[in-house]
Amino acid sequence: MEGISLPAILSLAFGLGLAHALDADHIAAVCGLAGAKPGRRTGLSFCARWAAGHGMTILALGSAAVFLGPALPESLSKTAENLVGPVLIAIGLWVVVDLKRRRVHLHFHRHDDLPNHAHWHAHGKEEKHDKAGSHRHGHGAVMVGMLHGTAGLAPLLALIPLTSQTSPWGVVACLAVFGLGVLVTMLAFGGLIGWVFDRAIRRGETLVNLLRGGVGCFSMGLGLYLLSGVI
């Protein structure tokens, strides 16, 4: 592998990060979490939080693999892989239960000469704790990102031999650039999620709830599929 320059390896890591972010289990998780309060800002926020948790974990465990040896991160990666399925099932179940429990719907308002616009409204106790719930879900996005980062570490370790002719800090830079690629894709996807929900909101709460229900079912189905491979 002589002759491969560090800039070329960094470019490869960035490209892998761009593609890695779009894994089906990543998409299912962020869509389920971001749908808690549909909107463009929420989509961007949750995807950014997920990417932050993912990137920090990859950087920390990958650096440990470089300086301490890959055995510990590989074992952690296998354990995390086994947890992804149950977590996706839990997210899907939460989405379905949340739709029923909160009785979320849209209120349309018009102020002065401005066009009609919608506000989310939830009946019952959940309405009083909506802001606190969103904060908790934001932390959940970071934690799920950390789980996915741990689960996806093993394939990334294959890049380490490519940088053996450079200092260990070259590997750390590679991991950081990989995380940057994941962040870029996730921000773009977060914007797409927000755009889709914004369009759906204009067409009424039924479509929004159908979208959320579909996301929940997809998350549960993918989780069961992944779990069947573990079992």
Buried (B, 14 or more C-beta within 10 A) or exposed (E): EEEEEBEEBBEBBBEBBBEBBEBEBBBBBBBBBBBBBBBBEBBBBBBBBBBBBBBBBBBBBBBBBBEEEBEEBBEBBEEBBBBBBBBBBBBBBBBBEBBEBBEBBBEEEEEEEEEEEBEBBBEEEBBEEBEEBBEEBBEBBBBBBBBBBBBBBBEBBEBBEBBEBBEEEBBBBBBBBBBBBBBBBBBBBBBBBBEBBBEBBBEEBEBBBEBBBEBBEBBBBBBBEBBEEEE
